[in-house]
C-alpha cells in the first residue's frame, strides 16, 4: 500500500505525539516537529508509509540521544498486557473454538499502537473478545493452511502484543505440534515495535524460534531483511503477519498464504483493505 496524503498527516501527528508522550520541553518538541515536516516534504510516493517513516524515527532518536525512544513505554505496555493474562487464560479455557479465540486475543492486542491516531482501550478489547468478529474472515482458510504447514513465519508488531502472540503461538503448537514456528522481530527499535530483545524477554523462544529480521522499518520489507529471514520467509508454508504496518508493507507481496491479522485503525488502510475503521480482519493474500 503506497503512502497517501492522509498518511503524511498521520506521521506528522506521530511526531507531535512523541513530544507529548515523552514530556519533551518546548525546544525539543519544536525540533521533532521540524524534522517531521522536513521528511514529509521528501517522502517517496512509490513507497509504503512505514518505509517513508522509519528514517524520521531514526533522526528523532539521534536528536533525543537514545537508541529506543519509547523503551520505558514499551516495558509498561508489556506489563499491562501481562496483567490481562488471567482473563485471557479464562477466555481460552471456556472457548468453544480455542484456536479462533486465541487468534482474536492476539488481534485484540493490536490496539497497543503509538503510531495510531485512534487509540483504543486494551482492557475493553480483551473483555469483548466473545463479541468480536472478523469483518474480513479468512480464518477457515488459515486453519486449512496451518493443517499442512511444516514451517510457519509469524511476523510481530508492537511491544506488549508479544504477550498475546505467545498465547496464540502456544495454542498453535498445541493444535499443530509438528509445525516449526519462526517469530520475526524488527531489526532495531522503531516506534514501539517488538525487537529481538523484547521477544526473548517475554519468553517467546519457549514456543518459537525468535528471528531478528534485520528490517528497520515498522513493517516487514522483504528486500531489507537478512538473508536468514528472507530464506525462512520464502520457505514458509504459512506467514501470519500481525498489525497494520506489516499489512501496509506486504499487501502487494505476490506470495501465497500470507494471512494478515490486525485491527483497522485508520481510514486509508480500511479503504485499501475494504474494512471498516475499528474492525478486526483475518485477510488472506491474493
C-alpha contacts under 8 A as a table, 3 or more apart, distances in Angstrom:
res1	aa1	res2	aa2	distance
1	X	47	X	7.86
1	X	48	X	5.63
1	X	49	X	7.88
1	X	247	X	7.91
1	X	248	X	4.98
1	X	249	X	6.51
1	X	250	X	7.81
1	X	251	X	6.31
1	X	252	X	6.80
1	X	272	X	7.42
2	X	45	X	6.41
2	X	46	X	5.88
2	X	47	X	5.29
2	X	48	X	4.37
2	X	49	X	6.70
2	X	248	X	7.64
3	X	7	X	6.07
3	X	8	X	7.57
3	X	44	X	7.98
3	X	45	X	5.69
3	X	46	X	7.28
3	X	47	X	6.28
3	X	48	X	4.95
3	X	49	X	4.83
3	X	52	X	7.98
4	X	7	X	5.11
4	X	8	X	6.82
4	X	45	X	7.58
4	X	49	X	7.83
4	X	268	X	7.27
5	X	8	X	5.26
5	X	9	X	6.74
6	X	9	X	5.16
6	X	10	X	6.26
6	X	268	X	7.13
7	X	10	X	4.89
7	X	11	X	6.14
7	X	49	X	6.55
7	X	268	X	7.54
8	X	11	X	5.15
8	X	12	X	6.31
8	X	40	X	6.31
8	X	49	X	7.98
9	X	12	X	5.18
9	X	13	X	6.27
10	X	13	X	4.95
10	X	14	X	6.17
10	X	116	X	7.81
10	X	117	X	6.73
11	X	14	X	4.85
11	X	15	X	6.41
11	X	36	X	7.55
11	X	53	X	7.02
11	X	115	X	7.69
12	X	15	X	5.17
12	X	16	X	6.45
12	X	33	X	7.14
12	X	36	X	5.83
12	X	37	X	6.90
12	X	40	X	7.76
13	X	16	X	5.04
13	X	17	X	6.13
13	X	117	X	7.37
14	X	17	X	4.91
14	X	18	X	6.38
14	X	114	X	7.59
14	X	115	X	5.76
14	X	116	X	7.66
14	X	117	X	7.58
15	X	18	X	5.16
15	X	19	X	6.95
15	X	32	X	6.32
15	X	33	X	5.94
15	X	36	X	6.32
16	X	19	X	5.45
16	X	20	X	6.59
16	X	29	X	7.07
16	X	32	X	7.38
16	X	33	X	6.14
17	X	20	X	4.95
17	X	21	X	5.85
18	X	21	X	5.34
18	X	22	X	5.94
19	X	22	X	5.45
19	X	23	X	5.77
19	X	24	X	5.00
19	X	25	X	7.74
19	X	28	X	7.35
19	X	29	X	5.04
19	X	32	X	7.38
20	X	23	X	5.11
20	X	24	X	6.66
21	X	24	X	7.97
24	X	27	X	7.98
24	X	28	X	5.85
24	X	29	X	5.95
25	X	28	X	5.42
25	X	29	X	6.19
26	X	29	X	5.05
26	X	30	X	6.14
27	X	30	X	5.24
27	X	31	X	6.22
28	X	31	X	4.98
28	X	32	X	6.14
29	X	32	X	5.20
29	X	33	X	6.20
30	X	33	X	5.12
30	X	34	X	6.04
31	X	34	X	5.06
31	X	35	X	6.22
32	X	35	X	5.13
32	X	36	X	6.33
32	X	60	X	6.29
32	X	63	X	7.87
33	X	36	X	5.04
33	X	37	X	6.26
34	X	37	X	5.18
34	X	38	X	6.20
35	X	38	X	5.15
35	X	39	X	6.24
35	X	56	X	7.07
35	X	59	X	7.70
35	X	60	X	7.54
36	X	39	X	5.20
36	X	40	X	6.05
36	X	56	X	6.44
37	X	40	X	5.13
37	X	41	X	6.34
38	X	41	X	5.45
38	X	42	X	6.92
39	X	42	X	5.28
39	X	43	X	6.26
39	X	56	X	6.42
40	X	43	X	5.14
43	X	52	X	5.88
44	X	47	X	5.65
44	X	52	X	6.72
45	X	48	X	7.61
47	X	51	X	6.16
47	X	52	X	6.57
48	X	51	X	5.28
48	X	52	X	6.37
48	X	248	X	6.31
48	X	249	X	5.90
49	X	52	X	5.19
49	X	53	X	6.06
49	X	248	X	7.15
49	X	249	X	7.87
50	X	53	X	4.98
50	X	54	X	6.07
50	X	217	X	5.79
50	X	218	X	5.37
50	X	219	X	6.07
50	X	245	X	6.38
50	X	248	X	7.48
50	X	249	X	7.01
51	X	54	X	5.91
51	X	55	X	7.93
51	X	217	X	5.83
51	X	218	X	7.62
51	X	219	X	7.83
51	X	249	X	7.67
52	X	55	X	6.84
52	X	56	X	7.83
53	X	56	X	5.41
53	X	57	X	6.63
53	X	217	X	7.69
54	X	57	X	5.11
54	X	58	X	6.30
54	X	190	X	6.90
54	X	216	X	7.05
54	X	217	X	5.22
54	X	218	X	6.84
55	X	58	X	4.98
55	X	59	X	6.36
56	X	59	X	5.21
56	X	60	X	6.22
57	X	60	X	4.92
57	X	61	X	6.15
57	X	190	X	6.52
57	X	191	X	7.00
58	X	61	X	5.19
58	X	62	X	6.40
58	X	190	X	7.51
59	X	62	X	4.98
59	X	63	X	6.09
60	X	63	X	4.98
60	X	64	X	6.19
61	X	64	X	5.15
61	X	65	X	5.88
61	X	66	X	5.24
61	X	67	X	6.03
61	X	68	X	6.77
61	X	69	X	5.92
62	X	65	X	4.86
62	X	66	X	6.33
62	X	67	X	7.63
63	X	66	X	7.97
64	X	69	X	7.64
66	X	69	X	6.06
67	X	189	X	6.95
68	X	71	X	5.28
68	X	189	X	5.39
68	X	190	X	7.06
68	X	191	X	7.94
69	X	190	X	7.94
69	X	191	X	7.16
70	X	73	X	5.22
70	X	74	X	5.94
70	X	191	X	6.56
70	X	192	X	5.89
71	X	74	X	5.13
71	X	75	X	6.36
71	X	192	X	7.54
72	X	75	X	5.14
72	X	76	X	6.29
73	X	76	X	4.93
73	X	77	X	6.06
73	X	192	X	7.88
74	X	77	X	5.01
74	X	78	X	6.31
74	X	159	X	5.45
74	X	160	X	6.76
74	X	192	X	6.00
75	X	78	X	5.23
75	X	79	X	6.29
75	X	159	X	7.68
75	X	160	X	7.67
76	X	79	X	5.03
76	X	80	X	6.12
77	X	80	X	5.11
77	X	81	X	6.17
77	X	112	X	7.40
77	X	159	X	6.62
77	X	160	X	4.88
78	X	81	X	5.05
78	X	82	X	6.17
78	X	159	X	6.34
78	X	160	X	3.83
78	X	161	X	7.35
78	X	162	X	7.77
78	X	163	X	6.86
79	X	82	X	5.08
79	X	83	X	6.41
79	X	160	X	7.40
80	X	83	X	5.18
80	X	84	X	6.88
80	X	160	X	7.59
81	X	84	X	5.32
81	X	85	X	6.82
81	X	109	X	7.98
81	X	160	X	5.75
81	X	161	X	7.40
81	X	163	X	6.35
81	X	164	X	7.65
82	X	85	X	5.16
82	X	163	X	6.46
83	X	86	X	7.20
84	X	87	X	5.51
84	X	88	X	6.40
84	X	123	X	7.29
84	X	126	X	7.96
85	X	88	X	4.90
85	X	89	X	6.03
86	X	89	X	5.12
86	X	90	X	6.21
87	X	90	X	5.06
87	X	91	X	6.26
87	X	126	X	7.91
87	X	127	X	7.95
88	X	91	X	5.03
88	X	92	X	6.29
88	X	105	X	7.21
88	X	126	X	7.30
89	X	92	X	5.10
89	X	93	X	6.18
90	X	93	X	5.11
90	X	94	X	6.26
91	X	94	X	5.31
91	X	95	X	5.89
91	X	101	X	7.45
92	X	95	X	5.09
92	X	98	X	5.68
92	X	101	X	6.45
92	X	102	X	6.72
93	X	98	X	7.64
95	X	98	X	5.24
95	X	101	X	6.57
97	X	100	X	5.48
97	X	101	X	6.20
98	X	101	X	5.14
98	X	102	X	6.07
98	X	171	X	7.72
99	X	102	X	5.09
99	X	103	X	6.23
99	X	168	X	7.52
99	X	171	X	6.41
99	X	172	X	7.19
100	X	103	X	5.09
100	X	104	X	6.23
100	X	139	X	7.72
101	X	104	X	5.04
101	X	105	X	6.15
101	X	129	X	7.45
101	X	130	X	7.88
102	X	105	X	5.10
102	X	106	X	6.31
102	X	167	X	6.61
102	X	168	X	4.91
102	X	171	X	6.91
103	X	106	X	5.08
103	X	107	X	6.30
103	X	168	X	5.88
104	X	107	X	4.97
104	X	108	X	5.95
104	X	129	X	6.68
104	X	132	X	7.44
105	X	108	X	4.98
105	X	109	X	6.36
105	X	126	X	6.56
105	X	129	X	6.80
105	X	164	X	6.34
105	X	168	X	7.66
106	X	109	X	5.27
106	X	110	X	6.97
106	X	161	X	6.99
106	X	164	X	4.87
106	X	165	X	5.38
106	X	167	X	7.68
106	X	168	X	6.36
107	X	110	X	5.14
107	X	111	X	7.93
107	X	242	X	7.50
107	X	243	X	7.93
107	X	261	X	6.12
107	X	262	X	5.50
107	X	263	X	6.54
107	X	280	X	7.13
108	X	111	X	6.25
108	X	122	X	7.19
108	X	125	X	5.66
108	X	126	X	6.18
108	X	129	X	7.57
108	X	263	X	7.34
109	X	112	X	6.10
109	X	122	X	6.69
109	X	125	X	7.83
109	X	126	X	7.78
109	X	160	X	7.45
109	X	161	X	5.15
109	X	164	X	6.39
110	X	113	X	6.89
110	X	157	X	7.73
110	X	158	X	7.19
110	X	161	X	6.33
110	X	242	X	7.63
110	X	243	X	6.16
110	X	262	X	6.21
110	X	263	X	6.21
111	X	119	X	7.10
111	X	120	X	5.84
111	X	121	X	7.40
111	X	122	X	6.33
111	X	263	X	6.91
112	X	120	X	7.90
112	X	122	X	7.13
112	X	158	X	6.47
112	X	159	X	7.48
112	X	160	X	6.84
112	X	161	X	6.96
113	X	116	X	5.63
113	X	119	X	7.64
113	X	158	X	6.39
113	X	192	X	7.18
114	X	191	X	6.99
114	X	192	X	6.51
115	X	191	X	7.12
116	X	119	X	6.51
116	X	265	X	6.39
116	X	266	X	7.33
117	X	265	X	7.61
117	X	266	X	7.45
118	X	265	X	6.12
118	X	266	X	7.26
120	X	125	X	7.76
121	X	124	X	5.41
121	X	125	X	6.29
122	X	125	X	5.04
122	X	126	X	6.31
123	X	126	X	5.30
123	X	127	X	6.09
124	X	127	X	4.88
124	X	128	X	6.14
125	X	128	X	5.33
125	X	129	X	6.44
126	X	129	X	5.29
127	X	130	X	7.87
128	X	131	X	5.44
128	X	132	X	6.44
129	X	132	X	5.09
132	X	280	X	7.78
133	X	280	X	7.07
134	X	137	X	5.00
134	X	279	X	7.13
134	X	280	X	5.14
134	X	281	X	4.83
134	X	282	X	6.27
135	X	275	X	6.64
135	X	276	X	7.89
135	X	279	X	6.21
135	X	280	X	6.06
135	X	281	X	5.56
135	X	282	X	7.93
136	X	275	X	6.98
136	X	280	X	7.48
136	X	281	X	4.83
136	X	282	X	5.76
136	X	283	X	5.94
137	X	140	X	7.73
137	X	281	X	6.30
137	X	282	X	5.23
137	X	283	X	6.46
138	X	141	X	5.28
138	X	142	X	6.36
138	X	282	X	5.41
138	X	283	X	5.49
138	X	284	X	6.06
139	X	142	X	4.84
139	X	143	X	6.23
139	X	282	X	6.01
139	X	283	X	7.87
140	X	143	X	5.09
140	X	144	X	6.24
141	X	144	X	5.05
141	X	145	X	6.14
141	X	284	X	7.78
142	X	145	X	5.10
142	X	146	X	6.07
142	X	257	X	7.97
142	X	259	X	6.93
142	X	284	X	7.73
143	X	146	X	5.05
143	X	147	X	6.18
144	X	147	X	5.26
144	X	148	X	7.23
145	X	148	X	5.83
145	X	149	X	6.32
145	X	237	X	7.65
145	X	238	X	6.69
145	X	257	X	7.30
146	X	149	X	4.87
146	X	176	X	7.45
146	X	237	X	7.98
146	X	238	X	6.73
147	X	176	X	6.89
148	X	237	X	8.00
149	X	152	X	6.69
149	X	179	X	6.14
149	X	236	X	7.92
149	X	237	X	5.21
149	X	238	X	6.47
150	X	178	X	6.75
150	X	179	X	4.54
150	X	180	X	6.07
150	X	236	X	7.67
150	X	237	X	6.52
151	X	179	X	5.54
151	X	180	X	4.80
151	X	181	X	5.91
151	X	182	X	7.71
151	X	235	X	7.44
151	X	236	X	4.95
151	X	237	X	5.55
151	X	238	X	6.89
152	X	179	X	6.91
152	X	180	X	6.12
152	X	181	X	4.70
152	X	182	X	6.16
152	X	236	X	5.37
152	X	237	X	6.03
152	X	238	X	4.97
152	X	239	X	5.82
152	X	240	X	7.53
153	X	181	X	5.86
153	X	182	X	4.80
153	X	183	X	6.12
153	X	184	X	7.08
153	X	232	X	7.32
153	X	233	X	6.48
153	X	236	X	6.09
153	X	238	X	6.40
153	X	239	X	4.71
153	X	240	X	6.19
154	X	181	X	7.06
154	X	182	X	5.99
154	X	183	X	4.86
154	X	184	X	6.09
154	X	239	X	5.87
154	X	240	X	4.69
154	X	241	X	5.95
154	X	242	X	7.61
155	X	183	X	5.93
155	X	184	X	4.70
155	X	185	X	6.64
155	X	220	X	7.55
155	X	239	X	7.47
155	X	240	X	6.15
155	X	241	X	4.74
155	X	242	X	6.00
155	X	246	X	7.75
156	X	161	X	7.95
156	X	162	X	7.30
156	X	165	X	7.94
156	X	183	X	6.84
156	X	184	X	5.89
156	X	185	X	5.70
156	X	186	X	7.90
156	X	194	X	6.63
156	X	241	X	6.77
156	X	242	X	5.59
156	X	243	X	7.62
157	X	161	X	7.04
157	X	185	X	7.65
157	X	193	X	5.50
157	X	194	X	5.96
157	X	218	X	7.66
157	X	219	X	7.55
157	X	242	X	5.75
157	X	243	X	5.63
157	X	245	X	7.52
157	X	246	X	7.49
158	X	161	X	5.63
158	X	162	X	7.48
158	X	192	X	5.60
158	X	193	X	4.09
158	X	194	X	5.26
158	X	243	X	7.87
159	X	162	X	6.26
159	X	192	X	5.77
159	X	193	X	5.34
159	X	194	X	4.76
159	X	198	X	7.20
160	X	163	X	5.83
160	X	164	X	7.71
161	X	164	X	5.34
161	X	165	X	6.05
162	X	165	X	4.68
162	X	166	X	5.90
162	X	194	X	7.54
162	X	199	X	6.56
162	X	202	X	7.00
162	X	204	X	7.52
163	X	166	X	5.34
163	X	167	X	6.84
163	X	202	X	6.76
164	X	167	X	5.11
164	X	168	X	6.39
165	X	168	X	5.05
165	X	169	X	6.01
166	X	169	X	5.08
166	X	170	X	5.93
166	X	203	X	7.91
166	X	204	X	5.87
166	X	207	X	7.48
167	X	170	X	5.09
167	X	171	X	6.22
168	X	171	X	5.06
168	X	172	X	6.16
169	X	172	X	4.81
169	X	173	X	6.17
169	X	207	X	6.69
169	X	208	X	7.53
170	X	173	X	5.16
170	X	174	X	6.39
170	X	207	X	6.12
171	X	174	X	4.96
171	X	175	X	6.40
172	X	175	X	5.25
172	X	176	X	5.71
172	X	177	X	7.58
173	X	176	X	5.02
173	X	177	X	4.70
173	X	178	X	7.70
173	X	179	X	7.14
173	X	207	X	7.35
174	X	177	X	5.66
176	X	179	X	5.66
180	X	208	X	7.23
181	X	207	X	7.66
181	X	208	X	5.00
181	X	209	X	6.33
182	X	208	X	5.44
182	X	209	X	4.78
182	X	210	X	5.86
182	X	211	X	6.51
182	X	232	X	7.97
183	X	204	X	7.83
183	X	208	X	6.06
183	X	209	X	5.96
183	X	210	X	4.69
183	X	211	X	5.79
184	X	210	X	6.12
184	X	211	X	4.83
184	X	212	X	5.98
184	X	213	X	5.72
184	X	229	X	7.81
185	X	194	X	5.73
185	X	195	X	5.08
185	X	196	X	5.48
185	X	199	X	7.50
185	X	210	X	7.35
185	X	211	X	6.22
185	X	212	X	5.17
185	X	213	X	5.74
185	X	214	X	7.98
186	X	189	X	7.01
186	X	190	X	7.89
186	X	193	X	6.89
186	X	194	X	6.09
186	X	195	X	5.00
186	X	196	X	6.94
186	X	212	X	6.22
186	X	213	X	5.77
186	X	214	X	6.13
186	X	215	X	5.43
186	X	216	X	6.03
186	X	217	X	7.35
186	X	218	X	7.37
186	X	220	X	7.85
187	X	195	X	6.50
187	X	196	X	7.42
187	X	212	X	5.57
187	X	213	X	5.46
187	X	214	X	3.57
187	X	215	X	4.71
187	X	216	X	5.15
188	X	195	X	6.18
188	X	214	X	7.09
188	X	215	X	7.42
188	X	216	X	5.56
189	X	192	X	7.21
189	X	193	X	6.56
189	X	194	X	7.40
189	X	195	X	6.23
189	X	216	X	7.52
190	X	193	X	5.82
190	X	216	X	6.96
190	X	217	X	6.87
190	X	218	X	6.29
191	X	218	X	7.27
193	X	218	X	6.59
194	X	198	X	5.81
194	X	199	X	6.72
195	X	198	X	5.13
195	X	199	X	6.40
195	X	212	X	7.33
196	X	199	X	5.25
196	X	200	X	6.26
196	X	210	X	6.89
196	X	211	X	6.94
196	X	212	X	5.49
197	X	200	X	5.20
197	X	201	X	6.08
198	X	201	X	5.21
198	X	202	X	6.35
199	X	202	X	5.17
199	X	203	X	6.50
199	X	204	X	5.56
199	X	205	X	7.50
199	X	210	X	7.13
200	X	203	X	5.14
200	X	204	X	5.78
200	X	205	X	6.03
200	X	210	X	7.34
201	X	204	X	7.76
203	X	206	X	5.70
204	X	207	X	5.81
204	X	208	X	6.07
204	X	209	X	7.76
204	X	210	X	6.96
205	X	208	X	5.00
205	X	209	X	5.49
205	X	210	X	5.79
211	X	229	X	7.06
212	X	229	X	7.59
213	X	225	X	5.39
213	X	226	X	5.88
213	X	228	X	7.82
213	X	229	X	5.32
214	X	224	X	7.14
214	X	225	X	5.26
214	X	226	X	5.51
214	X	229	X	7.97
215	X	219	X	7.91
215	X	220	X	6.39
215	X	221	X	6.56
215	X	224	X	5.40
215	X	225	X	5.02
215	X	226	X	7.51
216	X	224	X	7.77
217	X	220	X	6.88
217	X	221	X	7.39
218	X	245	X	5.79
218	X	246	X	7.38
219	X	244	X	7.93
219	X	245	X	4.41
219	X	246	X	4.14
219	X	247	X	7.49
219	X	248	X	7.21
219	X	249	X	5.63
219	X	250	X	7.87
220	X	225	X	7.79
220	X	245	X	7.64
220	X	246	X	5.37
220	X	249	X	6.08
220	X	250	X	6.79
221	X	224	X	5.52
221	X	225	X	6.55
221	X	249	X	6.06
221	X	250	X	6.94
222	X	225	X	5.23
222	X	230	X	6.45
225	X	228	X	7.98
225	X	229	X	5.91
225	X	230	X	5.99
226	X	229	X	5.18
226	X	230	X	6.11
227	X	230	X	5.06
227	X	231	X	6.09
228	X	231	X	5.27
228	X	232	X	6.34
229	X	232	X	5.20
229	X	233	X	6.01
230	X	233	X	5.06
230	X	234	X	6.12
231	X	234	X	5.20
231	X	235	X	6.10
232	X	235	X	5.08
232	X	236	X	5.92
233	X	236	X	5.37
233	X	239	X	7.44
236	X	239	X	6.55
237	X	257	X	7.04
238	X	257	X	5.27
238	X	258	X	6.13
238	X	259	X	7.64
239	X	257	X	6.28
239	X	258	X	4.62
239	X	259	X	6.10
240	X	258	X	5.96
240	X	259	X	4.91
240	X	260	X	6.06
240	X	261	X	7.15
241	X	246	X	6.10
241	X	247	X	7.14
241	X	258	X	7.04
241	X	259	X	6.08
241	X	260	X	4.86
241	X	261	X	6.13
242	X	246	X	6.47
242	X	247	X	7.74
242	X	260	X	6.01
242	X	261	X	4.91
242	X	262	X	5.76
243	X	246	X	5.71
243	X	247	X	6.56
243	X	260	X	7.37
243	X	261	X	6.18
243	X	262	X	4.50
243	X	263	X	6.97
244	X	247	X	4.90
244	X	248	X	5.98
244	X	262	X	5.96
244	X	263	X	7.25
244	X	264	X	7.16
244	X	265	X	7.90
244	X	269	X	7.46
245	X	248	X	5.10
245	X	249	X	6.24
246	X	249	X	5.16
246	X	250	X	5.80
246	X	251	X	7.90
246	X	260	X	7.92
247	X	250	X	5.16
247	X	251	X	5.19
247	X	260	X	6.35
248	X	251	X	5.83
248	X	269	X	7.42
249	X	252	X	7.57
250	X	253	X	5.17
251	X	285	X	7.07
253	X	285	X	7.95
254	X	285	X	7.74
254	X	286	X	7.41
255	X	258	X	7.17
255	X	285	X	7.62
256	X	285	X	6.16
256	X	286	X	6.94
257	X	284	X	6.54
257	X	285	X	6.20
258	X	284	X	5.78
258	X	285	X	5.18
259	X	282	X	6.46
259	X	283	X	5.50
259	X	284	X	4.49
259	X	285	X	6.23
260	X	281	X	7.31
260	X	282	X	5.57
260	X	283	X	5.06
260	X	284	X	6.33
260	X	285	X	7.65
261	X	280	X	7.50
261	X	281	X	5.74
261	X	282	X	4.82
261	X	283	X	6.74
262	X	280	X	5.78
262	X	281	X	5.72
262	X	282	X	7.12
263	X	278	X	6.34
263	X	279	X	5.79
263	X	280	X	4.32
263	X	281	X	6.43
264	X	267	X	7.82
264	X	269	X	6.77
264	X	270	X	5.81
264	X	275	X	7.25
264	X	276	X	6.92
264	X	277	X	5.19
264	X	278	X	5.18
264	X	279	X	5.54
264	X	280	X	6.13
264	X	281	X	7.63
265	X	269	X	7.63
265	X	270	X	7.61
265	X	277	X	5.83
265	X	278	X	5.84
266	X	269	X	5.74
266	X	270	X	6.23
266	X	277	X	6.16
267	X	270	X	4.91
267	X	271	X	5.98
267	X	276	X	7.87
267	X	277	X	6.17
268	X	271	X	5.15
268	X	272	X	6.15
269	X	272	X	5.03
269	X	273	X	5.92
270	X	273	X	5.14
270	X	274	X	5.54
270	X	275	X	4.80
270	X	276	X	5.60
270	X	277	X	5.88
271	X	274	X	4.89
271	X	275	X	6.45
271	X	276	X	7.66
272	X	275	X	7.94
275	X	279	X	6.78
275	X	281	X	7.65
276	X	279	X	5.55
